């Protein structure tokens, strides 16, 4: 399964998540705690994979994580969701 590097930064009361392999440095999701931000990051990857598969596009290959990044694994259900949507 693919694992993408994500940057999680504290911003006031929230933890902002960005993936440089998608949308450069723009935050794409957030959580109230660090753990919630990690969960939201994985949840965010699922529709990205679904949309790519529906458009018959390939996902970018994950880049190497930098020091300030954590790896977020693409949820396993990403392989099955497009089939469920079409049925």
Phi and psi restraints in degrees (range 20) as a CNS / XPLOR table:
assign (resid 1 and name C) (resid 2 and name N)
       (resid 2 and name CA) (resid 2 and name C) 1.0 -78.1 20.0 2
assign (resid 2 and name N) (resid 2 and name CA)
       (resid 2 and name C) (resid 3 and name N) 1.0 143.0 20.0 2
assign (resid 2 and name C) (resid 3 and name N)
       (resid 3 and name CA) (resid 3 and name C) 1.0 -127.5 20.0 2
assign (resid 3 and name N) (resid 3 and name CA)
       (resid 3 and name C) (resid 4 and name N) 1.0 124.0 20.0 2
assign (resid 3 and name C) (resid 4 and name N)
       (resid 4 and name CA) (resid 4 and name C) 1.0 -105.4 20.0 2
assign (resid 4 and name N) (resid 4 and name CA)
       (resid 4 and name C) (resid 5 and name N) 1.0 140.1 20.0 2
assign (resid 4 and name C) (resid 5 and name N)
       (resid 5 and name CA) (resid 5 and name C) 1.0 -72.6 20.0 2
assign (resid 5 and name N) (resid 5 and name CA)
       (resid 5 and name C) (resid 6 and name N) 1.0 134.8 20.0 2
assign (resid 5 and name C) (resid 6 and name N)
       (resid 6 and name CA) (resid 6 and name C) 1.0 -129.8 20.0 2
assign (resid 6 and name N) (resid 6 and name CA)
       (resid 6 and name C) (resid 7 and name N) 1.0 145.5 20.0 2
assign (resid 6 and name C) (resid 7 and name N)
       (resid 7 and name CA) (resid 7 and name C) 1.0 -104.7 20.0 2
assign (resid 7 and name N) (resid 7 and name CA)
       (resid 7 and name C) (resid 8 and name N) 1.0 129.4 20.0 2
assign (resid 7 and name C) (resid 8 and name N)
       (resid 8 and name CA) (resid 8 and name C) 1.0 -119.3 20.0 2
assign (resid 8 and name N) (resid 8 and name CA)
       (resid 8 and name C) (resid 9 and name N) 1.0 116.2 20.0 2
assign (resid 8 and name C) (resid 9 and name N)
       (resid 9 and name CA) (resid 9 and name C) 1.0 -120.4 20.0 2
assign (resid 9 and name N) (resid 9 and name CA)
       (resid 9 and name C) (resid 10 and name N) 1.0 137.5 20.0 2
assign (resid 9 and name C) (resid 10 and name N)
       (resid 10 and name CA) (resid 10 and name C) 1.0 -76.7 20.0 2
assign (resid 10 and name N) (resid 10 and name CA)
       (resid 10 and name C) (resid 11 and name N) 1.0 131.0 20.0 2
assign (resid 10 and name C) (resid 11 and name N)
       (resid 11 and name CA) (resid 11 and name C) 1.0 -137.7 20.0 2
assign (resid 11 and name N) (resid 11 and name CA)
       (resid 11 and name C) (resid 12 and name N) 1.0 94.2 20.0 2
assign (resid 11 and name C) (resid 12 and name N)
       (resid 12 and name CA) (resid 12 and name C) 1.0 67.5 20.0 2
assign (resid 12 and name N) (resid 12 and name CA)
       (resid 12 and name C) (resid 13 and name N) 1.0 -121.1 20.0 2
assign (resid 12 and name C) (resid 13 and name N)
       (resid 13 and name CA) (resid 13 and name C) 1.0 -89.8 20.0 2
assign (resid 13 and name N) (resid 13 and name CA)
       (resid 13 and name C) (resid 14 and name N) 1.0 1.3 20.0 2
assign (resid 13 and name C) (resid 14 and name N)
       (resid 14 and name CA) (resid 14 and name C) 1.0 -123.9 20.0 2
assign (resid 14 and name N) (resid 14 and name CA)
       (resid 14 and name C) (resid 15 and name N) 1.0 163.0 20.0 2
assign (resid 14 and name C) (resid 15 and name N)
       (resid 15 and name CA) (resid 15 and name C) 1.0 -114.0 20.0 2
assign (resid 15 and name N) (resid 15 and name CA)
       (resid 15 and name C) (resid 16 and name N) 1.0 116.4 20.0 2
assign (resid 15 and name C) (resid 16 and name N)
       (resid 16 and name CA) (resid 16 and name C) 1.0 -91.4 20.0 2
assign (resid 16 and name N) (resid 16 and name CA)
       (resid 16 and name C) (resid 17 and name N) 1.0 140.9 20.0 2
assign (resid 16 and name C) (resid 17 and name N)
       (resid 17 and name CA) (resid 17 and name C) 1.0 -117.2 20.0 2
assign (resid 17 and name N) (resid 17 and name CA)
       (resid 17 and name C) (resid 18 and name N) 1.0 131.8 20.0 2
assign (resid 17 and name C) (resid 18 and name N)
       (resid 18 and name CA) (resid 18 and name C) 1.0 -133.0 20.0 2
assign (resid 18 and name N) (resid 18 and name CA)
       (resid 18 and name C) (resid 19 and name N) 1.0 148.6 20.0 2
assign (resid 18 and name C) (resid 19 and name N)
       (resid 19 and name CA) (resid 19 and name C) 1.0 -118.9 20.0 2
assign (resid 19 and name N) (resid 19 and name CA)
       (resid 19 and name C) (resid 20 and name N) 1.0 117.2 20.0 2
assign (resid 19 and name C) (resid 20 and name N)
       (resid 20 and name CA) (resid 20 and name C) 1.0 -74.7 20.0 2
assign (resid 20 and name N) (resid 20 and name CA)
       (resid 20 and name C) (resid 21 and name N) 1.0 -16.9 20.0 2
assign (resid 20 and name C) (resid 21 and name N)
       (resid 21 and name CA) (resid 21 and name C) 1.0 -75.8 20.0 2
assign (resid 21 and name N) (resid 21 and name CA)
       (resid 21 and name C) (resid 22 and name N) 1.0 -15.8 20.0 2
assign (resid 21 and name C) (resid 22 and name N)
       (resid 22 and name CA) (resid 22 and name C) 1.0 -131.3 20.0 2
assign (resid 22 and name N) (resid 22 and name CA)
       (resid 22 and name C) (resid 23 and name N) 1.0 127.2 20.0 2
assign (resid 22 and name C) (resid 23 and name N)
       (resid 23 and name CA) (resid 23 and name C) 1.0 61.0 20.0 2
assign (resid 23 and name N) (resid 23 and name CA)
       (resid 23 and name C) (resid 24 and name N) 1.0 24.0 20.0 2
assign (resid 23 and name C) (resid 24 and name N)
       (resid 24 and name CA) (resid 24 and name C) 1.0 56.4 20.0 2
assign (resid 24 and name N) (resid 24 and name CA)
       (resid 24 and name C) (resid 25 and name N) 1.0 -121.0 20.0 2
assign (resid 24 and name C) (resid 25 and name N)
       (resid 25 and name CA) (resid 25 and name C) 1.0 -103.3 20.0 2
assign (resid 25 and name N) (resid 25 and name CA)
       (resid 25 and name C) (resid 26 and name N) 1.0 5.6 20.0 2
assign (resid 25 and name C) (resid 26 and name N)
       (resid 26 and name CA) (resid 26 and name C) 1.0 -71.7 20.0 2
assign (resid 26 and name N) (resid 26 and name CA)
       (resid 26 and name C) (resid 27 and name N) 1.0 133.4 20.0 2
assign (resid 26 and name C) (resid 27 and name N)
       (resid 27 and name CA) (resid 27 and name C) 1.0 -62.3 20.0 2
assign (resid 27 and name N) (resid 27 and name CA)
       (resid 27 and name C) (resid 28 and name N) 1.0 139.0 20.0 2
assign (resid 27 and name C) (resid 28 and name N)
       (resid 28 and name CA) (resid 28 and name C) 1.0 -114.9 20.0 2
assign (resid 28 and name N) (resid 28 and name CA)
       (resid 28 and name C) (resid 29 and name N) 1.0 -19.2 20.0 2
assign (resid 28 and name C) (resid 29 and name N)
       (resid 29 and name CA) (resid 29 and name C) 1.0 -158.9 20.0 2
assign (resid 29 and name N) (resid 29 and name CA)
       (resid 29 and name C) (resid 30 and name N) 1.0 176.6 20.0 2
assign (resid 29 and name C) (resid 30 and name N)
       (resid 30 and name CA) (resid 30 and name C) 1.0 -155.7 20.0 2
assign (resid 30 and name N) (resid 30 and name CA)
       (resid 30 and name C) (resid 31 and name N) 1.0 168.3 20.0 2
assign (resid 30 and name C) (resid 31 and name N)
       (resid 31 and name CA) (resid 31 and name C) 1.0 -147.0 20.0 2
assign (resid 31 and name N) (resid 31 and name CA)
       (resid 31 and name C) (resid 32 and name N) 1.0 157.5 20.0 2
assign (resid 31 and name C) (resid 32 and name N)
       (resid 32 and name CA) (resid 32 and name C) 1.0 -76.1 20.0 2
assign (resid 32 and name N) (resid 32 and name CA)
       (resid 32 and name C) (resid 33 and name N) 1.0 -23.2 20.0 2
assign (resid 32 and name C) (resid 33 and name N)
       (resid 33 and name CA) (resid 33 and name C) 1.0 -129.3 20.0 2
assign (resid 33 and name N) (resid 33 and name CA)
       (resid 33 and name C) (resid 34 and name N) 1.0 166.4 20.0 2
assign (resid 33 and name C) (resid 34 and name N)
       (resid 34 and name CA) (resid 34 and name C) 1.0 -60.6 20.0 2
assign (resid 34 and name N) (resid 34 and name CA)
       (resid 34 and name C) (resid 35 and name N) 1.0 -43.7 20.0 2
assign (resid 34 and name C) (resid 35 and name N)
       (resid 35 and name CA) (resid 35 and name C) 1.0 -63.9 20.0 2
assign (resid 35 and name N) (resid 35 and name CA)
       (resid 35 and name C) (resid 36 and name N) 1.0 -40.4 20.0 2
assign (resid 35 and name C) (resid 36 and name N)
       (resid 36 and name CA) (resid 36 and name C) 1.0 -65.3 20.0 2
assign (resid 36 and name N) (resid 36 and name CA)
       (resid 36 and name C) (resid 37 and name N) 1.0 -38.3 20.0 2
assign (resid 36 and name C) (resid 37 and name N)
       (resid 37 and name CA) (resid 37 and name C) 1.0 -62.8 20.0 2
assign (resid 37 and name N) (resid 37 and name CA)
       (resid 37 and name C) (resid 38 and name N) 1.0 -40.5 20.0 2
assign (resid 37 and name C) (resid 38 and name N)
       (resid 38 and name CA) (resid 38 and name C) 1.0 -60.5 20.0 2
assign (resid 38 and name N) (resid 38 and name CA)
       (resid 38 and name C) (resid 39 and name N) 1.0 -44.8 20.0 2
assign (resid 38 and name C) (resid 39 and name N)
       (resid 39 and name CA) (resid 39 and name C) 1.0 -65.3 20.0 2
assign (resid 39 and name N) (resid 39 and name CA)
       (resid 39 and name C) (resid 40 and name N) 1.0 -41.9 20.0 2
assign (resid 39 and name C) (resid 40 and name N)
       (resid 40 and name CA) (resid 40 and name C) 1.0 -66.1 20.0 2
assign (resid 40 and name N) (resid 40 and name CA)
       (resid 40 and name C) (resid 41 and name N) 1.0 -33.6 20.0 2
assign (resid 40 and name C) (resid 41 and name N)
       (resid 41 and name CA) (resid 41 and name C) 1.0 -63.0 20.0 2
assign (resid 41 and name N) (resid 41 and name CA)
       (resid 41 and name C) (resid 42 and name N) 1.0 -45.3 20.0 2
assign (resid 41 and name C) (resid 42 and name N)
       (resid 42 and name CA) (resid 42 and name C) 1.0 -65.1 20.0 2
assign (resid 42 and name N) (resid 42 and name CA)
       (resid 42 and name C) (resid 43 and name N) 1.0 -40.9 20.0 2
assign (resid 42 and name C) (resid 43 and name N)
       (resid 43 and name CA) (resid 43 and name C) 1.0 -63.2 20.0 2
assign (resid 43 and name N) (resid 43 and name CA)
       (resid 43 and name C) (resid 44 and name N) 1.0 -35.0 20.0 2
assign (resid 43 and name C) (resid 44 and name N)
       (resid 44 and name CA) (resid 44 and name C) 1.0 -66.8 20.0 2
assign (resid 44 and name N) (resid 44 and name CA)
       (resid 44 and name C) (resid 45 and name N) 1.0 -34.2 20.0 2
assign (resid 44 and name C) (resid 45 and name N)
       (resid 45 and name CA) (resid 45 and name C) 1.0 -66.6 20.0 2
assign (resid 45 and name N) (resid 45 and name CA)
       (resid 45 and name C) (resid 46 and name N) 1.0 -28.7 20.0 2
assign (resid 45 and name C) (resid 46 and name N)
       (resid 46 and name CA) (resid 46 and name C) 1.0 -61.3 20.0 2
assign (resid 46 and name N) (resid 46 and name CA)
       (resid 46 and name C) (resid 47 and name N) 1.0 -52.8 20.0 2
assign (resid 46 and name C) (resid 47 and name N)
       (resid 47 and name CA) (resid 47 and name C) 1.0 -66.3 20.0 2
assign (resid 47 and name N) (resid 47 and name CA)
       (resid 47 and name C) (resid 48 and name N) 1.0 -27.7 20.0 2
assign (resid 47 and name C) (resid 48 and name N)
       (resid 48 and name CA) (resid 48 and name C) 1.0 -61.7 20.0 2
assign (resid 48 and name N) (resid 48 and name CA)
       (resid 48 and name C) (resid 49 and name N) 1.0 -45.5 20.0 2
assign (resid 48 and name C) (resid 49 and name N)
       (resid 49 and name CA) (resid 49 and name C) 1.0 -65.9 20.0 2
assign (resid 49 and name N) (resid 49 and name CA)
       (resid 49 and name C) (resid 50 and name N) 1.0 -40.4 20.0 2
assign (resid 49 and name C) (resid 50 and name N)
       (resid 50 and name CA) (resid 50 and name C) 1.0 -61.6 20.0 2
assign (resid 50 and name N) (resid 50 and name CA)
       (resid 50 and name C) (resid 51 and name N) 1.0 -47.4 20.0 2
assign (resid 50 and name C) (resid 51 and name N)
       (resid 51 and name CA) (resid 51 and name C) 1.0 -63.5 20.0 2
assign (resid 51 and name N) (resid 51 and name CA)
       (resid 51 and name C) (resid 52 and name N) 1.0 -43.1 20.0 2
assign (resid 51 and name C) (resid 52 and name N)
       (resid 52 and name CA) (resid 52 and name C) 1.0 -60.9 20.0 2
assign (resid 52 and name N) (resid 52 and name CA)
       (resid 52 and name C) (resid 53 and name N) 1.0 -43.8 20.0 2
assign (resid 52 and name C) (resid 53 and name N)
       (resid 53 and name CA) (resid 53 and name C) 1.0 -67.6 20.0 2
assign (resid 53 and name N) (resid 53 and name CA)
       (resid 53 and name C) (resid 54 and name N) 1.0 -38.2 20.0 2
assign (resid 53 and name C) (resid 54 and name N)
       (resid 54 and name CA) (resid 54 and name C) 1.0 -65.6 20.0 2
assign (resid 54 and name N) (resid 54 and name CA)
       (resid 54 and name C) (resid 55 and name N) 1.0 -33.3 20.0 2
assign (resid 54 and name C) (resid 55 and name N)
       (resid 55 and name CA) (resid 55 and name C) 1.0 -87.7 20.0 2
assign (resid 55 and name N) (resid 55 and name CA)
       (resid 55 and name C) (resid 56 and name N) 1.0 1.1 20.0 2
assign (resid 55 and name C) (resid 56 and name N)
       (resid 56 and name CA) (resid 56 and name C) 1.0 57.6 20.0 2
assign (resid 56 and name N) (resid 56 and name CA)
       (resid 56 and name C) (resid 57 and name N) 1.0 39.6 20.0 2
assign (resid 56 and name C) (resid 57 and name N)
       (resid 57 and name CA) (resid 57 and name C) 1.0 -105.9 20.0 2
assign (resid 57 and name N) (resid 57 and name CA)
       (resid 57 and name C) (resid 58 and name N) 1.0 153.2 20.0 2
assign (resid 57 and name C) (resid 58 and name N)
       (resid 58 and name CA) (resid 58 and name C) 1.0 -90.5 20.0 2
assign (resid 58 and name N) (resid 58 and name CA)
       (resid 58 and name C) (resid 59 and name N) 1.0 146.1 20.0 2
assign (resid 58 and name C) (resid 59 and name N)
       (resid 59 and name CA) (resid 59 and name C) 1.0 -74.0 20.0 2
assign (resid 59 and name N) (resid 59 and name CA)
       (resid 59 and name C) (resid 60 and name N) 1.0 148.9 20.0 2
assign (resid 59 and name C) (resid 60 and name N)
       (resid 60 and name CA) (resid 60 and name C) 1.0 -65.9 20.0 2
assign (resid 60 and name N) (resid 60 and name CA)
       (resid 60 and name C) (resid 61 and name N) 1.0 149.4 20.0 2
assign (resid 60 and name C) (resid 61 and name N)
       (resid 61 and name CA) (resid 61 and name C) 1.0 -69.1 20.0 2
assign (resid 61 and name N) (resid 61 and name CA)
       (resid 61 and name C) (resid 62 and name N) 1.0 137.6 20.0 2
assign (resid 61 and name C) (resid 62 and name N)
       (resid 62 and name CA) (resid 62 and name C) 1.0 -63.3 20.0 2
assign (resid 62 and name N) (resid 62 and name CA)
       (resid 62 and name C) (resid 63 and name N) 1.0 139.2 20.0 2
assign (resid 62 and name C) (resid 63 and name N)
       (resid 63 and name CA) (resid 63 and name C) 1.0 -86.5 20.0 2
assign (resid 63 and name N) (resid 63 and name CA)
       (resid 63 and name C) (resid 64 and name N) 1.0 170.8 20.0 2
assign (resid 63 and name C) (resid 64 and name N)
       (resid 64 and name CA) (resid 64 and name C) 1.0 -69.8 20.0 2
assign (resid 64 and name N) (resid 64 and name CA)
       (resid 64 and name C) (resid 65 and name N) 1.0 139.2 20.0 2
assign (resid 64 and name C) (resid 65 and name N)
       (resid 65 and name CA) (resid 65 and name C) 1.0 -70.4 20.0 2
assign (resid 65 and name N) (resid 65 and name CA)
       (resid 65 and name C) (resid 66 and name N) 1.0 140.0 20.0 2
assign (resid 65 and name C) (resid 66 and name N)
       (resid 66 and name CA) (resid 66 and name C) 1.0 -91.6 20.0 2
assign (resid 66 and name N) (resid 66 and name CA)
       (resid 66 and name C) (resid 67 and name N) 1.0 172.3 20.0 2
assign (resid 66 and name C) (resid 67 and name N)
       (resid 67 and name CA) (resid 67 and name C) 1.0 -53.4 20.0 2
assign (resid 67 and name N) (resid 67 and name CA)
       (resid 67 and name C) (resid 68 and name N) 1.0 -40.6 20.0 2
assign (resid 67 and name C) (resid 68 and name N)
       (resid 68 and name CA) (resid 68 and name C) 1.0 -88.2 20.0 2
assign (resid 68 and name N) (resid 68 and name CA)
       (resid 68 and name C) (resid 69 and name N) 1.0 7.1 20.0 2
assign (resid 68 and name C) (resid 69 and name N)
       (resid 69 and name CA) (resid 69 and name C) 1.0 -109.1 20.0 2
assign (resid 69 and name N) (resid 69 and name CA)
       (resid 69 and name C) (resid 70 and name N) 1.0 156.7 20.0 2
assign (resid 69 and name C) (resid 70 and name N)
       (resid 70 and name CA) (resid 70 and name C) 1.0 -119.6 20.0 2
assign (resid 70 and name N) (resid 70 and name CA)
       (resid 70 and name C) (resid 71 and name N) 1.0 153.4 20.0 2
assign (resid 70 and name C) (resid 71 and name N)
       (resid 71 and name CA) (resid 71 and name C) 1.0 -89.5 20.0 2
assign (resid 71 and name N) (resid 71 and name CA)
       (resid 71 and name C) (resid 72 and name N) 1.0 130.5 20.0 2
assign (resid 71 and name C) (resid 72 and name N)
       (resid 72 and name CA) (resid 72 and name C) 1.0 -113.8 20.0 2
assign (resid 72 and name N) (resid 72 and name CA)
       (resid 72 and name C) (resid 73 and name N) 1.0 121.8 20.0 2
assign (resid 72 and name C) (resid 73 and name N)
       (resid 73 and name CA) (resid 73 and name C) 1.0 -81.3 20.0 2
assign (resid 73 and name N) (resid 73 and name CA)
       (resid 73 and name C) (resid 74 and name N) 1.0 135.9 20.0 2
assign (resid 73 and name C) (resid 74 and name N)
       (resid 74 and name CA) (resid 74 and name C) 1.0 -62.1 20.0 2
assign (resid 74 and name N) (resid 74 and name CA)
       (resid 74 and name C) (resid 75 and name N) 1.0 128.4 20.0 2
assign (resid 74 and name C) (resid 75 and name N)
       (resid 75 and name CA) (resid 75 and name C) 1.0 -59.1 20.0 2
assign (resid 75 and name N) (resid 75 and name CA)
       (resid 75 and name C) (resid 76 and name N) 1.0 141.6 20.0 2
assign (resid 75 and name C) (resid 76 and name N)
       (resid 76 and name CA) (resid 76 and name C) 1.0 -61.0 20.0 2
assign (resid 76 and name N) (resid 76 and name CA)
       (resid 76 and name C) (resid 77 and name N) 1.0 -29.2 20.0 2
assign (resid 76 and name C) (resid 77 and name N)
       (resid 77 and name CA) (resid 77 and name C) 1.0 -67.0 20.0 2
assign (resid 77 and name N) (resid 77 and name CA)
       (resid 77 and name C) (resid 78 and name N) 1.0 -10.5 20.0 2
assign (resid 77 and name C) (resid 78 and name N)
       (resid 78 and name CA) (resid 78 and name C) 1.0 -60.2 20.0 2
assign (resid 78 and name N) (resid 78 and name CA)
       (resid 78 and name C) (resid 79 and name N) 1.0 -28.8 20.0 2
assign (resid 78 and name C) (resid 79 and name N)
       (resid 79 and name CA) (resid 79 and name C) 1.0 -70.9 20.0 2
assign (resid 79 and name N) (resid 79 and name CA)
       (resid 79 and name C) (resid 80 and name N) 1.0 -24.3 20.0 2
assign (resid 79 and name C) (resid 80 and name N)
       (resid 80 and name CA) (resid 80 and name C) 1.0 -107.5 20.0 2
assign (resid 80 and name N) (resid 80 and name CA)
       (resid 80 and name C) (resid 81 and name N) 1.0 -22.9 20.0 2
assign (resid 80 and name C) (resid 81 and name N)
       (resid 81 and name CA) (resid 81 and name C) 1.0 -59.4 20.0 2
assign (resid 81 and name N) (resid 81 and name CA)
       (resid 81 and name C) (resid 82 and name N) 1.0 -44.6 20.0 2
assign (resid 81 and name C) (resid 82 and name N)
       (resid 82 and name CA) (resid 82 and name C) 1.0 -58.3 20.0 2
assign (resid 82 and name N) (resid 82 and name CA)
       (resid 82 and name C) (resid 83 and name N) 1.0 -37.0 20.0 2
assign (resid 82 and name C) (resid 83 and name N)
       (resid 83 and name CA) (resid 83 and name C) 1.0 -65.3 20.0 2
assign (resid 83 and name N) (resid 83 and name CA)
       (resid 83 and name C) (resid 84 and name N) 1.0 -37.0 20.0 2
assign (resid 83 and name C) (resid 84 and name N)
       (resid 84 and name CA) (resid 84 and name C) 1.0 -69.2 20.0 2
assign (resid 84 and name N) (resid 84 and name CA)
       (resid 84 and name C) (resid 85 and name N) 1.0 -36.8 20.0 2
assign (resid 84 and name C) (resid 85 and name N)
       (resid 85 and name CA) (resid 85 and name C) 1.0 -68.0 20.0 2
assign (resid 85 and name N) (resid 85 and name CA)
       (resid 85 and name C) (resid 86 and name N) 1.0 -39.4 20.0 2
assign (resid 85 and name C) (resid 86 and name N)
       (resid 86 and name CA) (resid 86 and name C) 1.0 -72.7 20.0 2
assign (resid 86 and name N) (resid 86 and name CA)
       (resid 86 and name C) (resid 87 and name N) 1.0 -23.0 20.0 2
